[in-house]
Amino acid sequence: MRKEKDLDPHAIAGPNVPRNSLTIINVGLYQKSFFFDGRLQRLGALGMRSPESMRDAGRDLTAVQARFPVVAEDEMRGYRMLRHAEPGRMCDALVARLKPHWQAAFATAFNDPRAAPASVSYERVEQALPDYQRSFVLLDNPWFRYIAGDRAAISAVAKRGALL
């Protein structure tokens, strides 16, 4: 049972997200599906199935999932900002918040000749966020050594957990 001190003070009586977030470690290696309920999955030659399938053609799973929290009321969007507005208005609001502080970083990342307000756009946020997430790659760990054949790399408890 949640206690009042555990509630998000900015949710304004809205629910908190009832699930944990995905790890970004090795997220670029996911090729079939994301999320515990599989609501984002690659369908082979058919493309992807996601809440925004119309925009997802030709993209990878990481790029597609990076858009979801921005426009979801129970995630980044919250209950104070543009409630019930179209998702595009939320994207515009996010860019407006980033422009004053991130122009130089976006200009550098996207090879703009000079930092300017146009350096920051939602299209670039959609590119930068999944690239950042995919940069967290950790391949030298006990699990990968176990998969490679070192049967002593993980404990018996870890092996039972993997079977579950």
MODELLER restraints for C-alpha pairs under 7 A, 6 or more apart:
rsr = mdl.restraints
at = mdl.atoms
rsr.add(forms.Gaussian(group=physical.xy_distance, feature=features.Distance(at['CA:8:A'], at['CA:16:A']), mean=6.72, stdev=0.5))
rsr.add(forms.Gaussian(group=physical.xy_distance, feature=features.Distance(at['CA:11:A'], at['CA:78:A']), mean=6.38, stdev=0.5))
rsr.add(forms.Gaussian(group=physical.xy_distance, feature=features.Distance(at['CA:11:A'], at['CA:79:A']), mean=5.64, stdev=0.5))
rsr.add(forms.Gaussian(group=physical.xy_distance, feature=features.Distance(at['CA:12:A'], at['CA:79:A']), mean=6.43, stdev=0.5))
rsr.add(forms.Gaussian(group=physical.xy_distance, feature=features.Distance(at['CA:14:A'], at['CA:79:A']), mean=6.76, stdev=0.5))
rsr.add(forms.Gaussian(group=physical.xy_distance, feature=features.Distance(at['CA:15:A'], at['CA:74:A']), mean=6.92, stdev=0.5))
rsr.add(forms.Gaussian(group=physical.xy_distance, feature=features.Distance(at['CA:16:A'], at['CA:74:A']), mean=6.47, stdev=0.5))
rsr.add(forms.Gaussian(group=physical.xy_distance, feature=features.Distance(at['CA:17:A'], at['CA:74:A']), mean=5.83, stdev=0.5))
rsr.add(forms.Gaussian(group=physical.xy_distance, feature=features.Distance(at['CA:17:A'], at['CA:75:A']), mean=6.61, stdev=0.5))
rsr.add(forms.Gaussian(group=physical.xy_distance, feature=features.Distance(at['CA:24:A'], at['CA:133:A']), mean=5.57, stdev=0.5))
rsr.add(forms.Gaussian(group=physical.xy_distance, feature=features.Distance(at['CA:24:A'], at['CA:136:A']), mean=6.49, stdev=0.5))
rsr.add(forms.Gaussian(group=physical.xy_distance, feature=features.Distance(at['CA:25:A'], at['CA:136:A']), mean=4.98, stdev=0.5))
rsr.add(forms.Gaussian(group=physical.xy_distance, feature=features.Distance(at['CA:25:A'], at['CA:137:A']), mean=5.71, stdev=0.5))
rsr.add(forms.Gaussian(group=physical.xy_distance, feature=features.Distance(at['CA:25:A'], at['CA:138:A']), mean=6.57, stdev=0.5))
rsr.add(forms.Gaussian(group=physical.xy_distance, feature=features.Distance(at['CA:26:A'], at['CA:134:A']), mean=6.80, stdev=0.5))
rsr.add(forms.Gaussian(group=physical.xy_distance, feature=features.Distance(at['CA:26:A'], at['CA:136:A']), mean=5.99, stdev=0.5))
rsr.add(forms.Gaussian(group=physical.xy_distance, feature=features.Distance(at['CA:26:A'], at['CA:137:A']), mean=4.68, stdev=0.5))
rsr.add(forms.Gaussian(group=physical.xy_distance, feature=features.Distance(at['CA:26:A'], at['CA:138:A']), mean=6.15, stdev=0.5))
rsr.add(forms.Gaussian(group=physical.xy_distance, feature=features.Distance(at['CA:27:A'], at['CA:133:A']), mean=6.98, stdev=0.5))
rsr.add(forms.Gaussian(group=physical.xy_distance, feature=features.Distance(at['CA:27:A'], at['CA:134:A']), mean=5.94, stdev=0.5))
rsr.add(forms.Gaussian(group=physical.xy_distance, feature=features.Distance(at['CA:28:A'], at['CA:62:A']), mean=6.51, stdev=0.5))
rsr.add(forms.Gaussian(group=physical.xy_distance, feature=features.Distance(at['CA:28:A'], at['CA:134:A']), mean=4.72, stdev=0.5))
rsr.add(forms.Gaussian(group=physical.xy_distance, feature=features.Distance(at['CA:32:A'], at['CA:41:A']), mean=5.58, stdev=0.5))
rsr.add(forms.Gaussian(group=physical.xy_distance, feature=features.Distance(at['CA:32:A'], at['CA:42:A']), mean=5.22, stdev=0.5))
rsr.add(forms.Gaussian(group=physical.xy_distance, feature=features.Distance(at['CA:33:A'], at['CA:40:A']), mean=5.56, stdev=0.5))
rsr.add(forms.Gaussian(group=physical.xy_distance, feature=features.Distance(at['CA:33:A'], at['CA:41:A']), mean=3.98, stdev=0.5))
rsr.add(forms.Gaussian(group=physical.xy_distance, feature=features.Distance(at['CA:33:A'], at['CA:42:A']), mean=6.18, stdev=0.5))
rsr.add(forms.Gaussian(group=physical.xy_distance, feature=features.Distance(at['CA:34:A'], at['CA:40:A']), mean=5.28, stdev=0.5))
rsr.add(forms.Gaussian(group=physical.xy_distance, feature=features.Distance(at['CA:34:A'], at['CA:41:A']), mean=6.30, stdev=0.5))
rsr.add(forms.Gaussian(group=physical.xy_distance, feature=features.Distance(at['CA:39:A'], at['CA:50:A']), mean=5.85, stdev=0.5))
rsr.add(forms.Gaussian(group=physical.xy_distance, feature=features.Distance(at['CA:40:A'], at['CA:49:A']), mean=5.63, stdev=0.5))
rsr.add(forms.Gaussian(group=physical.xy_distance, feature=features.Distance(at['CA:40:A'], at['CA:50:A']), mean=4.65, stdev=0.5))
rsr.add(forms.Gaussian(group=physical.xy_distance, feature=features.Distance(at['CA:41:A'], at['CA:48:A']), mean=5.63, stdev=0.5))
rsr.add(forms.Gaussian(group=physical.xy_distance, feature=features.Distance(at['CA:41:A'], at['CA:49:A']), mean=5.42, stdev=0.5))
rsr.add(forms.Gaussian(group=physical.xy_distance, feature=features.Distance(at['CA:41:A'], at['CA:50:A']), mean=6.83, stdev=0.5))
rsr.add(forms.Gaussian(group=physical.xy_distance, feature=features.Distance(at['CA:42:A'], at['CA:48:A']), mean=4.39, stdev=0.5))
rsr.add(forms.Gaussian(group=physical.xy_distance, feature=features.Distance(at['CA:42:A'], at['CA:49:A']), mean=6.45, stdev=0.5))
rsr.add(forms.Gaussian(group=physical.xy_distance, feature=features.Distance(at['CA:43:A'], at['CA:49:A']), mean=6.85, stdev=0.5))
rsr.add(forms.Gaussian(group=physical.xy_distance, feature=features.Distance(at['CA:47:A'], at['CA:57:A']), mean=6.03, stdev=0.5))
rsr.add(forms.Gaussian(group=physical.xy_distance, feature=features.Distance(at['CA:48:A'], at['CA:56:A']), mean=6.64, stdev=0.5))
rsr.add(forms.Gaussian(group=physical.xy_distance, feature=features.Distance(at['CA:56:A'], at['CA:64:A']), mean=6.35, stdev=0.5))
rsr.add(forms.Gaussian(group=physical.xy_distance, feature=features.Distance(at['CA:62:A'], at['CA:130:A']), mean=5.50, stdev=0.5))
rsr.add(forms.Gaussian(group=physical.xy_distance, feature=features.Distance(at['CA:63:A'], at['CA:126:A']), mean=6.83, stdev=0.5))
rsr.add(forms.Gaussian(group=physical.xy_distance, feature=features.Distance(at['CA:63:A'], at['CA:130:A']), mean=5.05, stdev=0.5))
rsr.add(forms.Gaussian(group=physical.xy_distance, feature=features.Distance(at['CA:66:A'], at['CA:126:A']), mean=6.97, stdev=0.5))
rsr.add(forms.Gaussian(group=physical.xy_distance, feature=features.Distance(at['CA:66:A'], at['CA:129:A']), mean=6.64, stdev=0.5))
rsr.add(forms.Gaussian(group=physical.xy_distance, feature=features.Distance(at['CA:66:A'], at['CA:130:A']), mean=6.16, stdev=0.5))
rsr.add(forms.Gaussian(group=physical.xy_distance, feature=features.Distance(at['CA:67:A'], at['CA:126:A']), mean=6.78, stdev=0.5))
rsr.add(forms.Gaussian(group=physical.xy_distance, feature=features.Distance(at['CA:69:A'], at['CA:75:A']), mean=5.35, stdev=0.5))
rsr.add(forms.Gaussian(group=physical.xy_distance, feature=features.Distance(at['CA:69:A'], at['CA:76:A']), mean=5.44, stdev=0.5))
rsr.add(forms.Gaussian(group=physical.xy_distance, feature=features.Distance(at['CA:70:A'], at['CA:76:A']), mean=5.21, stdev=0.5))
rsr.add(forms.Gaussian(group=physical.xy_distance, feature=features.Distance(at['CA:70:A'], at['CA:77:A']), mean=5.77, stdev=0.5))
rsr.add(forms.Gaussian(group=physical.xy_distance, feature=features.Distance(at['CA:71:A'], at['CA:77:A']), mean=5.62, stdev=0.5))
rsr.add(forms.Gaussian(group=physical.xy_distance, feature=features.Distance(at['CA:71:A'], at['CA:87:A']), mean=5.40, stdev=0.5))
rsr.add(forms.Gaussian(group=physical.xy_distance, feature=features.Distance(at['CA:71:A'], at['CA:90:A']), mean=6.25, stdev=0.5))
rsr.add(forms.Gaussian(group=physical.xy_distance, feature=features.Distance(at['CA:73:A'], at['CA:79:A']), mean=6.20, stdev=0.5))
rsr.add(forms.Gaussian(group=physical.xy_distance, feature=features.Distance(at['CA:82:A'], at['CA:90:A']), mean=6.71, stdev=0.5))
rsr.add(forms.Gaussian(group=physical.xy_distance, feature=features.Distance(at['CA:91:A'], at['CA:122:A']), mean=6.34, stdev=0.5))
rsr.add(forms.Gaussian(group=physical.xy_distance, feature=features.Distance(at['CA:95:A'], at['CA:120:A']), mean=6.65, stdev=0.5))
rsr.add(forms.Gaussian(group=physical.xy_distance, feature=features.Distance(at['CA:95:A'], at['CA:121:A']), mean=6.03, stdev=0.5))
rsr.add(forms.Gaussian(group=physical.xy_distance, feature=features.Distance(at['CA:95:A'], at['CA:122:A']), mean=6.09, stdev=0.5))
rsr.add(forms.Gaussian(group=physical.xy_distance, feature=features.Distance(at['CA:99:A'], at['CA:117:A']), mean=5.89, stdev=0.5))
rsr.add(forms.Gaussian(group=physical.xy_distance, feature=features.Distance(at['CA:99:A'], at['CA:120:A']), mean=5.85, stdev=0.5))
rsr.add(forms.Gaussian(group=physical.xy_distance, feature=features.Distance(at['CA:103:A'], at['CA:115:A']), mean=5.32, stdev=0.5))
rsr.add(forms.Gaussian(group=physical.xy_distance, feature=features.Distance(at['CA:103:A'], at['CA:116:A']), mean=5.91, stdev=0.5))
rsr.add(forms.Gaussian(group=physical.xy_distance, feature=features.Distance(at['CA:103:A'], at['CA:117:A']), mean=6.15, stdev=0.5))
rsr.add(forms.Gaussian(group=physical.xy_distance, feature=features.Distance(at['CA:103:A'], at['CA:119:A']), mean=5.74, stdev=0.5))
rsr.add(forms.Gaussian(group=physical.xy_distance, feature=features.Distance(at['CA:103:A'], at['CA:120:A']), mean=5.98, stdev=0.5))
rsr.add(forms.Gaussian(group=physical.xy_distance, feature=features.Distance(at['CA:104:A'], at['CA:115:A']), mean=4.85, stdev=0.5))
rsr.add(forms.Gaussian(group=physical.xy_distance, feature=features.Distance(at['CA:106:A'], at['CA:119:A']), mean=5.68, stdev=0.5))
rsr.add(forms.Gaussian(group=physical.xy_distance, feature=features.Distance(at['CA:106:A'], at['CA:120:A']), mean=6.01, stdev=0.5))
rsr.add(forms.Gaussian(group=physical.xy_distance, feature=features.Distance(at['CA:107:A'], at['CA:114:A']), mean=6.35, stdev=0.5))
rsr.add(forms.Gaussian(group=physical.xy_distance, feature=features.Distance(at['CA:107:A'], at['CA:115:A']), mean=5.07, stdev=0.5))
rsr.add(forms.Gaussian(group=physical.xy_distance, feature=features.Distance(at['CA:107:A'], at['CA:119:A']), mean=5.34, stdev=0.5))
rsr.add(forms.Gaussian(group=physical.xy_distance, feature=features.Distance(at['CA:112:A'], at['CA:119:A']), mean=6.92, stdev=0.5))
rsr.add(forms.Gaussian(group=physical.xy_distance, feature=features.Distance(at['CA:142:A'], at['CA:153:A']), mean=5.17, stdev=0.5))
rsr.add(forms.Gaussian(group=physical.xy_distance, feature=features.Distance(at['CA:142:A'], at['CA:154:A']), mean=5.92, stdev=0.5))
rsr.add(forms.Gaussian(group=physical.xy_distance, feature=features.Distance(at['CA:143:A'], at['CA:154:A']), mean=6.66, stdev=0.5))
rsr.add(forms.Gaussian(group=physical.xy_distance, feature=features.Distance(at['CA:145:A'], at['CA:153:A']), mean=6.15, stdev=0.5))
rsr.add(forms.Gaussian(group=physical.xy_distance, feature=features.Distance(at['CA:146:A'], at['CA:153:A']), mean=5.28, stdev=0.5))
rsr.add(forms.Gaussian(group=physical.xy_distance, feature=features.Distance(at['CA:146:A'], at['CA:154:A']), mean=6.61, stdev=0.5))
